[in-house]
C-alpha cells in the first residue's frame, strides 16, 4: 500500500480524473472492500464492470472476485493488467476466467462497445 500524500501515491497526470468523475480511495486488495463503490454501482444501475490494473494476482484479482461475489458481470482486460511475472499473469488469468470474470483484450472490449 502506498501512504496517502506521498509522491508514489499520486495519480499519474495522464490518468487524472475529470471534474465529474468519482474517485475512490482503495485501502485493501479489493476496490469494493471498505468503500461505497458497490452501493454506487447498484444505485447507478451498473451491472457490468471492466477491470484493469496492477497487480493481477493481488489487487486486480481481489477486486474481480469481490465484484463477482456481488453478482456483477466482470470483464478483465488481459493486456491492461500485469503481474510481476508472465507466468503468474497467465496462471491468474486462467484461474479468474469464466469463474469470476470474462477475460478479454482491449481490442475485444472496443469491438464489444461498438
Gaussian input, Z-matrix of N, CA and C with variables (Angstrom, degrees):
# hf/3-21g

backbone

0 1
 N
 C     1     B1
 C     2     B2     1     A1
 N     3     B3     2     A2     1     D1
 C     4     B4     3     A3     2     D2
 C     5     B5     4     A4     3     D3
 N     6     B6     5     A5     4     D4
 C     7     B7     6     A6     5     D5
 C     8     B8     7     A7     6     D6
 N     9     B9     8     A8     7     D7
 C    10    B10     9     A9     8     D8
 C    11    B11    10    A10     9     D9
 N    12    B12    11    A11    10    D10
 C    13    B13    12    A12    11    D11
 C    14    B14    13    A13    12    D12
 N    15    B15    14    A14    13    D13
 C    16    B16    15    A15    14    D14
 C    17    B17    16    A16    15    D15
 N    18    B18    17    A17    16    D16
 C    19    B19    18    A18    17    D17
 C    20    B20    19    A19    18    D18
 N    21    B21    20    A20    19    D19
 C    22    B22    21    A21    20    D20
 C    23    B23    22    A22    21    D21
 N    24    B24    23    A23    22    D22
 C    25    B25    24    A24    23    D23
 C    26    B26    25    A25    24    D24
 N    27    B27    26    A26    25    D25
 C    28    B28    27    A27    26    D26
 C    29    B29    28    A28    27    D27
 N    30    B30    29    A29    28    D28
 C    31    B31    30    A30    29    D29
 C    32    B32    31    A31    30    D30
 N    33    B33    32    A32    31    D31
 C    34    B34    33    A33    32    D32
 C    35    B35    34    A34    33    D33
 N    36    B36    35    A35    34    D34
 C    37    B37    36    A36    35    D35
 C    38    B38    37    A37    36    D36
 N    39    B39    38    A38    37    D37
 C    40    B40    39    A39    38    D38
 C    41    B41    40    A40    39    D39
 N    42    B42    41    A41    40    D40
 C    43    B43    42    A42    41    D41
 C    44    B44    43    A43    42    D42
 N    45    B45    44    A44    43    D43
 C    46    B46    45    A45    44    D44
 C    47    B47    46    A46    45    D45
 N    48    B48    47    A47    46    D46
 C    49    B49    48    A48    47    D47
 C    50    B50    49    A49    48    D48
 N    51    B51    50    A50    49    D49
 C    52    B52    51    A51    50    D50
 C    53    B53    52    A52    51    D51
 N    54    B54    53    A53    52    D52
 C    55    B55    54    A54    53    D53
 C    56    B56    55    A55    54    D54
 N    57    B57    56    A56    55    D55
 C    58    B58    57    A57    56    D56
 C    59    B59    58    A58    57    D57
 N    60    B60    59    A59    58    D58
 C    61    B61    60    A60    59    D59
 C    62    B62    61    A61    60    D60
 N    63    B63    62    A62    61    D61
 C    64    B64    63    A63    62    D62
 C    65    B65    64    A64    63    D63
 N    66    B66    65    A65    64    D64
 C    67    B67    66    A66    65    D65
 C    68    B68    67    A67    66    D66
 N    69    B69    68    A68    67    D67
 C    70    B70    69    A69    68    D68
 C    71    B71    70    A70    69    D69
 N    72    B72    71    A71    70    D70
 C    73    B73    72    A72    71    D71
 C    74    B74    73    A73    72    D72
 N    75    B75    74    A74    73    D73
 C    76    B76    75    A75    74    D74
 C    77    B77    76    A76    75    D75
 N    78    B78    77    A77    76    D76
 C    79    B79    78    A78    77    D77
 C    80    B80    79    A79    78    D78
 N    81    B81    80    A80    79    D79
 C    82    B82    81    A81    80    D80
 C    83    B83    82    A82    81    D81
 N    84    B84    83    A83    82    D82
 C    85    B85    84    A84    83    D83
 C    86    B86    85    A85    84    D84
 N    87    B87    86    A86    85    D85
 C    88    B88    87    A87    86    D86
 C    89    B89    88    A88    87    D87
 N    90    B90    89    A89    88    D88
 C    91    B91    90    A90    89    D89
 C    92    B92    91    A91    90    D90
 N    93    B93    92    A92    91    D91
 C    94    B94    93    A93    92    D92
 C    95    B95    94    A94    93    D93
 N    96    B96    95    A95    94    D94
 C    97    B97    96    A96    95    D95
 C    98    B98    97    A97    96    D96
 N    99    B99    98    A98    97    D97
 C   100   B100    99    A99    98    D98
 C   101   B101   100   A100    99    D99
 N   102   B102   101   A101   100   D100
 C   103   B103   102   A102   101   D101
 C   104   B104   103   A103   102   D102
 N   105   B105   104   A104   103   D103
 C   106   B106   105   A105   104   D104
 C   107   B107   106   A106   105   D105
 N   108   B108   107   A107   106   D106
 C   109   B109   108   A108   107   D107
 C   110   B110   109   A109   108   D108
 N   111   B111   110   A110   109   D109
 C   112   B112   111   A111   110   D110
 C   113   B113   112   A112   111   D111
 N   114   B114   113   A113   112   D112
 C   115   B115   114   A114   113   D113
 C   116   B116   115   A115   114   D114
 N   117   B117   116   A116   115   D115
 C   118   B118   117   A117   116   D116
 C   119   B119   118   A118   117   D117
 N   120   B120   119   A119   118   D118
 C   121   B121   120   A120   119   D119
 C   122   B122   121   A121   120   D120
 N   123   B123   122   A122   121   D121
 C   124   B124   123   A123   122   D122
 C   125   B125   124   A124   123   D123
 N   126   B126   125   A125   124   D124
 C   127   B127   126   A126   125   D125
 C   128   B128   127   A127   126   D126
 N   129   B129   128   A128   127   D127
 C   130   B130   129   A129   128   D128
 C   131   B131   130   A130   129   D129
 N   132   B132   131   A131   130   D130
 C   133   B133   132   A132   131   D131
 C   134   B134   133   A133   132   D132
 N   135   B135   134   A134   133   D133
 C   136   B136   135   A135   134   D134
 C   137   B137   136   A136   135   D135
 N   138   B138   137   A137   136   D136
 C   139   B139   138   A138   137   D137
 C   140   B140   139   A139   138   D138
 N   141   B141   140   A140   139   D139
 C   142   B142   141   A141   140   D140
 C   143   B143   142   A142   141   D141
 N   144   B144   143   A143   142   D142
 C   145   B145   144   A144   143   D143
 C   146   B146   145   A145   144   D144
 N   147   B147   146   A146   145   D145
 C   148   B148   147   A147   146   D146
 C   149   B149   148   A148   147   D147
 N   150   B150   149   A149   148   D148
 C   151   B151   150   A150   149   D149
 C   152   B152   151   A151   150   D150
 N   153   B153   152   A152   151   D151
 C   154   B154   153   A153   152   D152
 C   155   B155   154   A154   153   D153
 N   156   B156   155   A155   154   D154
 C   157   B157   156   A156   155   D155
 C   158   B158   157   A157   156   D156
 N   159   B159   158   A158   157   D157
 C   160   B160   159   A159   158   D158
 C   161   B161   160   A160   159   D159
 N   162   B162   161   A161   160   D160
 C   163   B163   162   A162   161   D161
 C   164   B164   163   A163   162   D162
 N   165   B165   164   A164   163   D163
 C   166   B166   165   A165   164   D164
 C   167   B167   166   A166   165   D165
 N   168   B168   167   A167   166   D166
 C   169   B169   168   A168   167   D167
 C   170   B170   169   A169   168   D168
 N   171   B171   170   A170   169   D169
 C   172   B172   171   A171   170   D170
 C   173   B173   172   A172   171   D171
 N   174   B174   173   A173   172   D172
 C   175   B175   174   A174   173   D173
 C   176   B176   175   A175   174   D174
 N   177   B177   176   A176   175   D175
 C   178   B178   177   A177   176   D176
 C   179   B179   178   A178   177   D177
 N   180   B180   179   A179   178   D178
 C   181   B181   180   A180   179   D179
 C   182   B182   181   A181   180   D180
 N   183   B183   182   A182   181   D181
 C   184   B184   183   A183   182   D182
 C   185   B185   184   A184   183   D183
 N   186   B186   185   A185   184   D184
 C   187   B187   186   A186   185   D185
 C   188   B188   187   A187   186   D186
 N   189   B189   188   A188   187   D187
 C   190   B190   189   A189   188   D188
 C   191   B191   190   A190   189   D189
 N   192   B192   191   A191   190   D190
 C   193   B193   192   A192   191   D191
 C   194   B194   193   A193   192   D192
 N   195   B195   194   A194   193   D193
 C   196   B196   195   A195   194   D194
 C   197   B197   196   A196   195   D195
 N   198   B198   197   A197   196   D196
 C   199   B199   198   A198   197   D197
 C   200   B200   199   A199   198   D198
 N   201   B201   200   A200   199   D199
 C   202   B202   201   A201   200   D200
 C   203   B203   202   A202   201   D201
 N   204   B204   203   A203   202   D202
 C   205   B205   204   A204   203   D203
 C   206   B206   205   A205   204   D204
 N   207   B207   206   A206   205   D205
 C   208   B208   207   A207   206   D206
 C   209   B209   208   A208   207   D207
 N   210   B210   209   A209   208   D208
 C   211   B211   210   A210   209   D209
 C   212   B212   211   A211   210   D210
 N   213   B213   212   A212   211   D211
 C   214   B214   213   A213   212   D212
 C   215   B215   214   A214   213   D213
 N   216   B216   215   A215   214   D214
 C   217   B217   216   A216   215   D215
 C   218   B218   217   A217   216   D216
 N   219   B219   218   A218   217   D217
 C   220   B220   219   A219   218   D218
 C   221   B221   220   A220   219   D219
 N   222   B222   221   A221   220   D220
 C   223   B223   222   A222   221   D221
 C   224   B224   223   A223   222   D222
 N   225   B225   224   A224   223   D223
 C   226   B226   225   A225   224   D224
 C   227   B227   226   A226   225   D225
 N   228   B228   227   A227   226   D226
 C   229   B229   228   A228   227   D227
 C   230   B230   229   A229   228   D228
 N   231   B231   230   A230   229   D229
 C   232   B232   231   A231   230   D230
 C   233   B233   232   A232   231   D231
 N   234   B234   233   A233   232   D232
 C   235   B235   234   A234   233   D233
 C   236   B236   235   A235   234   D234
 N   237   B237   236   A236   235   D235
 C   238   B238   237   A237   236   D236
 C   239   B239   238   A238   237   D237
 N   240   B240   239   A239   238   D238
 C   241   B241   240   A240   239   D239
 C   242   B242   241   A241   240   D240
 N   243   B243   242   A242   241   D241
 C   244   B244   243   A243   242   D242
 C   245   B245   244   A244   243   D243
 N   246   B246   245   A245   244   D244
 C   247   B247   246   A246   245   D245
 C   248   B248   247   A247   246   D246
 N   249   B249   248   A248   247   D247
 C   250   B250   249   A249   248   D248
 C   251   B251   250   A250   249   D249
 N   252   B252   251   A251   250   D250
 C   253   B253   252   A252   251   D251
 C   254   B254   253   A253   252   D252
 N   255   B255   254   A254   253   D253
 C   256   B256   255   A255   254   D254
 C   257   B257   256   A256   255   D255
 N   258   B258   257   A257   256   D256
 C   259   B259   258   A258   257   D257
 C   260   B260   259   A259   258   D258
 N   261   B261   260   A260   259   D259
 C   262   B262   261   A261   260   D260
 C   263   B263   262   A262   261   D261
 N   264   B264   263   A263   262   D262
 C   265   B265   264   A264   263   D263
 C   266   B266   265   A265   264   D264
 N   267   B267   266   A266   265   D265
 C   268   B268   267   A267   266   D266
 C   269   B269   268   A268   267   D267
 N   270   B270   269   A269   268   D268
 C   271   B271   270   A270   269   D269
 C   272   B272   271   A271   270   D270
 N   273   B273   272   A272   271   D271
 C   274   B274   273   A273   272   D272
 C   275   B275   274   A274   273   D273
 N   276   B276   275   A275   274   D274
 C   277   B277   276   A276   275   D275
 C   278   B278   277   A277   276   D276
 N   279   B279   278   A278   277   D277
 C   280   B280   279   A279   278   D278
 C   281   B281   280   A280   279   D279
 N   282   B282   281   A281   280   D280
 C   283   B283   282   A282   281   D281
 C   284   B284   283   A283   282   D282
 N   285   B285   284   A284   283   D283
 C   286   B286   285   A285   284   D284
 C   287   B287   286   A286   285   D285
 N   288   B288   287   A287   286   D286
 C   289   B289   288   A288   287   D287
 C   290   B290   289   A289   288   D288
 N   291   B291   290   A290   289   D289
 C   292   B292   291   A291   290   D290
 C   293   B293   292   A292   291   D291
 N   294   B294   293   A293   292   D292
 C   295   B295   294   A294   293   D293
 C   296   B296   295   A295   294   D294
 N   297   B297   296   A296   295   D295
 C   298   B298   297   A297   296   D296
 C   299   B299   298   A298   297   D297
 N   300   B300   299   A299   298   D298
 C   301   B301   300   A300   299   D299
 C   302   B302   301   A301   300   D300
 N   303   B303   302   A302   301   D301
 C   304   B304   303   A303   302   D302
 C   305   B305   304   A304   303   D303
 N   306   B306   305   A305   304   D304
 C   307   B307   306   A306   305   D305
 C   308   B308   307   A307   306   D306
 N   309   B309   308   A308   307   D307
 C   310   B310   309   A309   308   D308
 C   311   B311   310   A310   309   D309
 N   312   B312   311   A311   310   D310
 C   313   B313   312   A312   311   D311
 C   314   B314   313   A313   312   D312
 N   315   B315   314   A314   313   D313
 C   316   B316   315   A315   314   D314
 C   317   B317   316   A316   315   D315
 N   318   B318   317   A317   316   D316
 C   319   B319   318   A318   317   D317
 C   320   B320   319   A319   318   D318
 N   321   B321   320   A320   319   D319
 C   322   B322   321   A321   320   D320
 C   323   B323   322   A322   321   D321
 N   324   B324   323   A323   322   D322
 C   325   B325   324   A324   323   D323
 C   326   B326   325   A325   324   D324
 N   327   B327   326   A326   325   D325
 C   328   B328   327   A327   326   D326
 C   329   B329   328   A328   327   D327
 N   330   B330   329   A329   328   D328
 C   331   B331   330   A330   329   D329
 C   332   B332   331   A331   330   D330
 N   333   B333   332   A332   331   D331
 C   334   B334   333   A333   332   D332
 C   335   B335   334   A334   333   D333
 N   336   B336   335   A335   334   D334
 C   337   B337   336   A336   335   D335
 C   338   B338   337   A337   336   D336
 N   339   B339   338   A338   337   D337
 C   340   B340   339   A339   338   D338
 C   341   B341   340   A340   339   D339

   B1=1.4534
   B2=1.5336
   B3=1.2951
   B4=1.4555
   B5=1.5251
   B6=1.3156
   B7=1.4735
   B8=1.5278
   B9=1.3323
   B10=1.4680
   B11=1.5270
   B12=1.3205
   B13=1.4556
   B14=1.5179
   B15=1.3324
   B16=1.4619
   B17=1.5289
   B18=1.3356
   B19=1.4696
   B20=1.5222
   B21=1.3258
   B22=1.4666
   B23=1.5247
   B24=1.3214
   B25=1.4586
   B26=1.5280
   B27=1.3129
   B28=1.4640
   B29=1.5239
   B30=1.3270
   B31=1.4654
   B32=1.5275
   B33=1.3161
   B34=1.4610
   B35=1.5341
   B36=1.3511
   B37=1.4685
   B38=1.5303
   B39=1.3194
   B40=1.4699
   B41=1.5215
   B42=1.3365
   B43=1.4650
   B44=1.5258
   B45=1.3194
   B46=1.4608
   B47=1.5210
   B48=1.3314
   B49=1.4695
   B50=1.5212
   B51=1.3212
   B52=1.4611
   B53=1.5177
   B54=1.3247
   B55=1.4640
   B56=1.5210
   B57=1.3322
   B58=1.4595
   B59=1.5345
   B60=1.3285
   B61=1.4554
   B62=1.5310
   B63=1.3106
   B64=1.4603
   B65=1.5222
   B66=1.3333
   B67=1.4544
   B68=1.5184
   B69=1.3303
   B70=1.4569
   B71=1.5192
   B72=1.3141
   B73=1.4590
   B74=1.5137
   B75=1.3278
   B76=1.4614
   B77=1.5229
   B78=1.3335
   B79=1.4623
   B80=1.5288
   B81=1.3375
   B82=1.4632
   B83=1.5277
   B84=1.3315
   B85=1.4687
   B86=1.5182
   B87=1.3073
   B88=1.4616
   B89=1.5236
   B90=1.3306
   B91=1.4696
   B92=1.5236
   B93=1.3325
   B94=1.4572
   B95=1.5306
   B96=1.3179
   B97=1.4642
   B98=1.5244
   B99=1.3022
   B100=1.4582
   B101=1.5090
   B102=1.3358
   B103=1.4680
   B104=1.5307
   B105=1.3379
   B106=1.4666
   B107=1.5224
   B108=1.3266
   B109=1.4616
   B110=1.5216
   B111=1.3277
   B112=1.4682
   B113=1.5254
   B114=1.3149
   B115=1.4656
   B116=1.5250
   B117=1.3151
   B118=1.4610
   B119=1.5183
   B120=1.3449
   B121=1.4626
   B122=1.5255
   B123=1.3272
   B124=1.4691
   B125=1.5272
   B126=1.3244
   B127=1.4640
   B128=1.5285
   B129=1.3301
   B130=1.4592
   B131=1.5312
   B132=1.3319
   B133=1.4581
   B134=1.5196
   B135=1.3134
   B136=1.4701
   B137=1.5173
   B138=1.3301
   B139=1.4672
   B140=1.5180
   B141=1.3383
   B142=1.4538
   B143=1.5215
   B144=1.3397
   B145=1.4578
   B146=1.5302
   B147=1.3295
   B148=1.4591
   B149=1.5254
   B150=1.3380
   B151=1.4635
   B152=1.5243
   B153=1.3377
   B154=1.4621
   B155=1.5233
   B156=1.3105
   B157=1.4550
   B158=1.5062
   B159=1.3178
   B160=1.4692
   B161=1.5202
   B162=1.1885
   B163=1.4530
   B164=1.5178
   B165=1.3401
   B166=1.4565
   B167=1.5191
   B168=1.3171
   B169=1.4627
   B170=1.5244
   B171=1.3053
   B172=1.4551
   B173=1.5364
   B174=1.3158
   B175=1.4653
   B176=1.5313
   B177=1.3225
   B178=1.4593
   B179=1.5258
   B180=1.3220
   B181=1.4648
   B182=1.5253
   B183=1.3208
   B184=1.4605
   B185=1.5129
   B186=1.3221
   B187=1.4639
   B188=1.5232
   B189=1.3280
   B190=1.4683
   B191=1.5242
   B192=1.3135
   B193=1.4614
   B194=1.5295
   B195=1.3240
   B196=1.4704
   B197=1.5174
   B198=1.3185
   B199=1.4638
   B200=1.5266
   B201=1.3237
   B202=1.4641
   B203=1.5261
   B204=1.3275
   B205=1.4679
   B206=1.5211
   B207=1.3234
   B208=1.4679
   B209=1.5279
   B210=1.3315
   B211=1.4753
   B212=1.5234
   B213=1.3265
   B214=1.4590
   B215=1.5213
   B216=1.3223
   B217=1.4565
   B218=1.5272
   B219=1.3205
   B220=1.4612
   B221=1.5172
   B222=1.3244
   B223=1.4531
   B224=1.5236
   B225=1.3097
   B226=1.4606
   B227=1.5256
   B228=1.3188
   B229=1.4562
   B230=1.5274
   B231=1.3485
   B232=1.4598
   B233=1.5226
   B234=1.3266
   B235=1.4640
   B236=1.5260
   B237=1.3318
   B238=1.4685
   B239=1.5258
   B240=1.3308
   B241=1.4614
   B242=1.5272
   B243=1.3252
   B244=1.4636
   B245=1.5130
   B246=1.3125
   B247=1.4616
   B248=1.5305
   B249=1.3144
   B250=1.4677
   B251=1.5234
   B252=1.3283
   B253=1.4666
   B254=1.5231
   B255=1.3183
   B256=1.4628
   B257=1.5291
   B258=1.3239
   B259=1.4683
   B260=1.5260
   B261=1.3263
   B262=1.4646
   B263=1.5251
   B264=1.3244
   B265=1.4655
   B266=1.5248
   B267=1.3240
   B268=1.4653
   B269=1.5273
   B270=1.3219
   B271=1.4685
   B272=1.5231
   B273=1.3200
   B274=1.4685
   B275=1.5235
   B276=1.3183
   B277=1.4674
   B278=1.5220
   B279=1.3161
   B280=1.4649
   B281=1.5244
   B282=1.3202
   B283=1.4662
   B284=1.5353
   B285=1.3295
   B286=1.4616
   B287=1.5312
   B288=1.3295
   B289=1.4606
   B290=1.5260
   B291=1.3316
   B292=1.4688
   B293=1.5250
   B294=1.3033
   B295=1.4630
   B296=1.5297
   B297=1.3324
   B298=1.4613
   B299=1.5205
   B300=1.3271
   B301=1.4581
   B302=1.5200
   B303=1.3185
   B304=1.4534
   B305=1.5256
   B306=1.3299
   B307=1.4610
   B308=1.5212
   B309=1.3338
   B310=1.4626
   B311=1.5225
   B312=1.3399
   B313=1.4631
   B314=1.5300
   B315=1.3128
   B316=1.4711
   B317=1.5208
   B318=1.3234
   B319=1.4691
   B320=1.5253
   B321=1.3204
   B322=1.4687
   B323=1.5233
   B324=1.3273
   B325=1.4655
   B326=1.5174
   B327=1.3304
   B328=1.4606
   B329=1.5246
   B330=1.3217
   B331=1.4690
   B332=1.5224
   B333=1.3201
   B334=1.4809
   B335=1.5255
   B336=1.3178
   B337=1.4605
   B338=1.5170
   B339=1.3279
   B340=1.4796
   B341=1.5022
   A1=109.12
   A2=114.65
   A3=120.76
   A4=109.47
   A5=117.75
   A6=119.96
   A7=111.70
   A8=117.39
   A9=120.56
   A10=110.88
   A11=115.62
   A12=121.12
   A13=114.41
   A14=117.44
   A15=120.26
   A16=109.12
   A17=117.20
   A18=119.54
   A19=113.40
   A20=118.22
   A21=120.59
   A22=112.55
   A23=117.83
   A24=121.68
   A25=112.68
   A26=117.00
   A27=120.66
   A28=110.89
   A29=116.29
   A30=121.68
   A31=108.76
   A32=116.47
   A33=122.00
   A34=107.45
   A35=117.80
   A36=120.03
   A37=114.85
   A38=118.07
   A39=120.30
   A40=112.21
   A41=117.06
   A42=121.40
   A43=112.47
   A44=117.05
   A45=120.70
   A46=111.41
   A47=116.27
   A48=119.04
   A49=111.76
   A50=114.41
   A51=120.37
   A52=107.88
   A53=116.19
   A54=120.67
   A55=113.22
   A56=117.75
   A57=120.95
   A58=113.33
   A59=118.14
   A60=120.92
   A61=111.47
   A62=114.70
   A63=121.72
   A64=108.67
   A65=116.53
   A66=122.31
   A67=108.14
   A68=116.27
   A69=122.32
   A70=108.10
   A71=116.86
   A72=120.81
   A73=108.22
   A74=115.24
   A75=122.50
   A76=108.88
   A77=116.59
   A78=120.36
   A79=112.86
   A80=117.62
   A81=121.95
   A82=108.06
   A83=116.73
   A84=119.84
   A85=112.41
   A86=117.81
   A87=121.59
   A88=110.98
   A89=115.28
   A90=119.58
   A91=111.82
   A92=117.95
   A93=120.64
   A94=112.48
   A95=116.78
   A96=120.74
   A97=110.42
   A98=115.97
   A99=121.40
   A100=115.07
   A101=117.07
   A102=120.53
   A103=108.88
   A104=116.75
   A105=119.78
   A106=113.42
   A107=117.86
   A108=120.97
   A109=113.16
   A110=117.89
   A111=121.34
   A112=110.61
   A113=116.89
   A114=121.13
   A115=111.10
   A116=116.45
   A117=119.73
   A118=110.57
   A119=117.17
   A120=120.37
   A121=111.01
   A122=116.65
   A123=119.86
   A124=111.19
   A125=117.19
   A126=121.05
   A127=112.49
   A128=117.25
   A129=121.92
   A130=111.49
   A131=117.31
   A132=120.84
   A133=113.82
   A134=117.20
   A135=121.32
   A136=108.86
   A137=116.21
   A138=119.60
   A139=112.66
   A140=117.24
   A141=122.47
   A142=109.25
   A143=116.20
   A144=121.22
   A145=108.88
   A146=116.37
   A147=123.04
   A148=107.32
   A149=116.51
   A150=121.23
   A151=110.40
   A152=115.25
   A153=124.21
   A154=106.59
   A155=118.07
   A156=119.31
   A157=114.13
   A158=114.79
   A159=123.63
   A160=107.63
   A161=119.05
   A162=134.05
   A163=108.90
   A164=116.36
   A165=121.08
   A166=112.63
   A167=117.36
   A168=121.93
   A169=113.30
   A170=117.62
   A171=120.74
   A172=110.39
   A173=117.24
   A174=120.81
   A175=113.20
   A176=117.48
   A177=119.75
   A178=109.68
   A179=116.16
   A180=121.08
   A181=111.18
   A182=116.98
   A183=120.33
   A184=111.92
   A185=116.53
   A186=121.09
   A187=110.98
   A188=117.14
   A189=121.18
   A190=110.21
   A191=117.21
   A192=121.22
   A193=111.27
   A194=116.91
   A195=119.94
   A196=111.48
   A197=116.58
   A198=120.52
   A199=110.68
   A200=116.30
   A201=120.07
   A202=110.64
   A203=117.01
   A204=120.61
   A205=111.90
   A206=116.55
   A207=121.84
   A208=111.76
   A209=117.14
   A210=124.80
   A211=114.83
   A212=117.93
   A213=120.35
   A214=108.69
   A215=116.72
   A216=121.88
   A217=105.53
   A218=117.60
   A219=120.59
   A220=109.88
   A221=115.57
   A222=122.92
   A223=107.04
   A224=116.81
   A225=122.38
   A226=107.96
   A227=116.19
   A228=121.63
   A229=108.72
   A230=115.36
   A231=121.04
   A232=114.22
   A233=118.73
   A234=119.89
   A235=112.04
   A236=116.76
   A237=121.90
   A238=110.14
   A239=115.32
   A240=121.65
   A241=107.33
   A242=116.46
   A243=118.79
   A244=110.17
   A245=114.84
   A246=122.82
   A247=107.86
   A248=117.04
   A249=119.99
   A250=112.90
   A251=117.59
   A252=121.31
   A253=108.75
   A254=116.33
   A255=120.40
   A256=111.15
   A257=116.93
   A258=120.76
   A259=110.70
   A260=117.08
   A261=120.66
   A262=109.72
   A263=117.05
   A264=121.64
   A265=110.75
   A266=115.88
   A267=120.38
   A268=111.56
   A269=116.92
   A270=120.86
   A271=111.56
   A272=116.76
   A273=119.51
   A274=111.28
   A275=117.31
   A276=119.49
   A277=110.76
   A278=116.94
   A279=120.36
   A280=111.10
   A281=116.81
   A282=121.39
   A283=110.65
   A284=116.67
   A285=121.01
   A286=113.09
   A287=116.74
   A288=121.01
   A289=111.95
   A290=113.95
   A291=124.17
   A292=114.45
   A293=119.20
   A294=120.64
   A295=108.86
   A296=115.66
   A297=120.77
   A298=113.06
   A299=116.68
   A300=119.73
   A301=109.69
   A302=114.12
   A303=121.48
   A304=106.19
   A305=117.57
   A306=121.76
   A307=108.71
   A308=114.82
   A309=121.21
   A310=107.74
   A311=116.80
   A312=119.62
   A313=109.76
   A314=115.69
   A315=120.77
   A316=112.06
   A317=116.72
   A318=119.72
   A319=111.53
   A320=116.96
   A321=120.89
   A322=111.11
   A323=116.83
   A324=120.28
   A325=110.74
   A326=116.66
   A327=120.10
   A328=111.65
   A329=117.42
   A330=121.01
   A331=110.69
   A332=116.98
   A333=121.43
   A334=110.92
   A335=118.00
   A336=121.46
   A337=113.04
   A338=117.58
   A339=120.52
   A340=110.97
   D1=145.09
   D2=-178.96
   D3=-100.97
   D4=125.99
   D5=-178.58
   D6=-63.40
   D7=129.72
   D8=178.62
   D9=-56.04
   D10=142.90
   D11=177.65
   D12=86.60
   D13=-4.42
   D14=177.94
   D15=-93.94
   D16=154.15
   D17=-179.25
   D18=-55.08
   D19=-37.01
   D20=-178.45
   D21=-69.27
   D22=-17.14
   D23=179.88
   D24=-94.91
   D25=-3.84
   D26=-179.22
   D27=-72.00
   D28=148.68
   D29=176.71
   D30=-73.29
   D31=134.40
   D32=176.68
   D33=-59.87
   D34=126.97
   D35=-175.58
   D36=-49.63
   D37=-40.15
   D38=-179.07
   D39=-65.76
   D40=-18.47
   D41=-179.40
   D42=-108.69
   D43=11.21
   D44=-178.55
   D45=-59.06
   D46=140.24
   D47=179.39
   D48=-68.33
   D49=149.76
   D50=173.43
   D51=-75.46
   D52=167.60
   D53=-176.32
   D54=-57.58
   D55=-34.63
   D56=-175.23
   D57=-93.70
   D58=3.92
   D59=-177.89
   D60=-88.90
   D61=145.19
   D62=179.23
   D63=-82.46
   D64=136.49
   D65=177.07
   D66=-114.50
   D67=128.90
   D68=179.61
   D69=-113.67
   D70=128.56
   D71=175.61
   D72=-90.76
   D73=111.76
   D74=-176.68
   D75=-89.25
   D76=131.56
   D77=-177.92
   D78=-121.92
   D79=0.36
   D80=178.21
   D81=-135.47
   D82=-178.71
   D83=178.69
   D84=-60.19
   D85=-35.18
   D86=-178.80
   D87=-97.15
   D88=137.08
   D89=176.74
   D90=-69.79
   D91=-14.04
   D92=-179.96
   D93=-89.45
   D94=-35.48
   D95=-176.39
   D96=-67.17
   D97=122.83
   D98=177.52
   D99=78.70
   D100=9.84
   D101=177.72
   D102=-129.01
   D103=163.31
   D104=176.99
   D105=-86.13
   D106=11.33
   D107=-173.60
   D108=-56.79
   D109=-44.20
   D110=179.67
   D111=-57.66
   D112=-45.43
   D113=-179.82
   D114=-65.88
   D115=-41.81
   D116=178.30
   D117=-60.10
   D118=-46.49
   D119=178.80
   D120=-58.70
   D121=-48.06
   D122=179.57
   D123=-61.50
   D124=-44.94
   D125=-178.99
   D126=-65.69
   D127=-27.88
   D128=179.66
   D129=-89.70
   D130=0.02
   D131=178.64
   D132=76.21
   D133=18.23
   D134=179.74
   D135=-80.96
   D136=128.01
   D137=178.34
   D138=-120.07
   D139=-10.32
   D140=-179.91
   D141=-127.04
   D142=132.36
   D143=-177.64
   D144=-126.52
   D145=133.44
   D146=175.50
   D147=-97.36
   D148=128.09
   D149=-175.86
   D150=-116.33
   D151=136.46
   D152=172.82
   D153=-138.14
   D154=171.91
   D155=173.20
   D156=138.97
   D157=-170.24
   D158=176.97
   D159=-136.46
   D160=151.33
   D161=-14.67
   D162=-88.05
   D163=139.55
   D164=-173.18
   D165=-56.23
   D166=-43.69
   D167=-175.98
   D168=-80.93
   D169=-2.09
   D170=-178.94
   D171=-120.00
   D172=-94.76
   D173=-174.80
   D174=-65.84
   D175=-40.21
   D176=178.90
   D177=-62.48
   D178=-48.12
   D179=179.42
   D180=-61.17
   D181=-43.88
   D182=179.06
   D183=-59.83
   D184=-42.38
   D185=179.37
   D186=-68.04
   D187=-45.04
   D188=179.21
   D189=-58.63
   D190=-47.04
   D191=-178.01
   D192=-64.89
   D193=-40.40
   D194=177.98
   D195=-64.50
   D196=-42.27
   D197=178.24
   D198=-62.41
   D199=-44.66
   D200=179.22
   D201=-63.30
   D202=-40.68
   D203=178.18
   D204=-61.77
   D205=-26.81
   D206=179.23
   D207=-93.20
   D208=12.05
   D209=175.66
   D210=70.66
   D211=23.36
   D212=172.66
   D213=-81.39
   D214=148.89
   D215=167.48
   D216=-79.96
   D217=129.58
   D218=-174.78
   D219=-122.67
   D220=129.82
   D221=172.36
   D222=-112.05
   D223=121.05
   D224=177.50
   D225=-104.44
   D226=124.54
   D227=-175.30
   D228=-91.90
   D229=105.29
   D230=-170.49
   D231=-63.00
   D232=-30.93
   D233=179.49
   D234=-95.39
   D235=13.55
   D236=175.97
   D237=-123.84
   D238=23.80
   D239=173.77
   D240=-150.86
   D241=163.09
   D242=-179.39
   D243=-159.76
   D244=146.46
   D245=173.25
   D246=-100.81
   D247=-179.23
   D248=-177.38
   D249=-71.66
   D250=-21.07
   D251=174.06
   D252=-138.72
   D253=158.89
   D254=178.49
   D255=-66.16
   D256=-35.00
   D257=178.41
   D258=-61.79
   D259=-46.51
   D260=178.28
   D261=-63.64
   D262=-42.53
   D263=178.48
   D264=-56.83
   D265=-51.98
   D266=-177.94
   D267=-61.65
   D268=-43.19
   D269=179.75
   D270=-62.77
   D271=-45.09
   D272=-177.68
   D273=-67.97
   D274=-40.06
   D275=177.40
   D276=-62.58
   D277=-39.52
   D278=178.07
   D279=-64.08
   D280=-40.76
   D281=179.52
   D282=-65.13
   D283=-45.17
   D284=-174.87
   D285=-74.67
   D286=-34.76
   D287=-173.26
   D288=-62.17
   D289=131.30
   D290=175.70
   D291=71.11
   D292=-11.58
   D293=173.75
   D294=-98.82
   D295=-52.39
   D296=-177.78
   D297=-107.00
   D298=-21.31
   D299=-175.06
   D300=-160.79
   D301=178.15
   D302=173.69
   D303=-112.25
   D304=114.16
   D305=-179.05
   D306=-85.96
   D307=123.33
   D308=177.52
   D309=-137.34
   D310=172.96
   D311=175.72
   D312=-104.53
   D313=175.07
   D314=-176.25
   D315=-59.44
   D316=-42.55
   D317=179.84
   D318=-61.19
   D319=-41.93
   D320=178.15
   D321=-64.91
   D322=-38.30
   D323=176.73
   D324=-62.39
   D325=-48.25
   D326=-179.46
   D327=-61.76
   D328=-38.44
   D329=176.50
   D330=-63.81
   D331=-41.39
   D332=-179.12
   D333=-67.01
   D334=-30.05
   D335=-177.87
   D336=-81.84
   D337=-11.19
   D338=-179.26
   D339=-70.74

